[in-house]
Amino acid sequence: MPFFDLLIGSVVFGYAAFSLYRYTQKAKGGKCATCEIEPTCTKACDAADWEKIIAEALQKDPSAFNSNTKKD
């Protein structure tokens, strides 16, 4: 039985070490390496005018971004 426990423990810690290694490798690549759409990205994140995008989003429905306001 101790062998089975060691086997399960080594699998769990091995996967944790692998996940940590994979995360650090992606983090070293910068924000685009960790992005979900990185393979199809046209680097639009860098070219976007975020102030304009936020202003347009707030004009559409400002209450969606402020959940602290009470509605009667």
N, C-alpha and C positions, 0 to 999 in steps of 0.2 A: 503494500500500500504506500509506503514512503516514496517509492519510485514514481508512482502515478501522480502523487502530489508534486514532486519535483518537476515532472514533465509538464503538468498544467501550469505551474508557477513560471517555468522557463518560457513557455509559449506566451503567457500573458505579459511578462516583462520584456520578452523579445519584441513583441508587437508594439509595446509602448515605446521602446527604444527606437524601433523603425519609424514610428509615427513622428516622434520628436526629431529624428534626423531628417525626415522628409520635410517637416515644417520649417526647420532652420535653413534647409537648402532653398526652399521657395522664398523665405523671408530675405535671404541674401540677394535674390534677384530683383527686389524692389516691388512696388505696388502692382505692376503689370504682371509679374510672375504669379502672384497669388489671385489674380482676377479670374473669375469663372469664364469670361468670354475672351480670354487672352488669345486663343488660336485664331479667332475671327476679328479681332479688334483692329481698328484703323487708327489707333491712338487718339480717339475722339475725346478721351478724358482730359488730355492735356490741352486740346484746342477749345474745349467748351467754355462758354462764358457763364460761370456758375452764378454770378450775381443776377444775371438776366433770367436764368432758369428758375432760381428761387423766387424772384419777383413774380414771374408768370404763375408759378405754382401757388403762391399766396393769394394772387388775385382770383384764382378759380374758386377756392374754398378755404378761406383762412381759418375757419373753425376746425378743420381737420387736423391742423398742426398745433392747435392749442386746446388740449383736453381739460385744462384747468378752469375754463370758463363755464359758468352755470347757465343753462337755458331754462327759462320758465315755461 
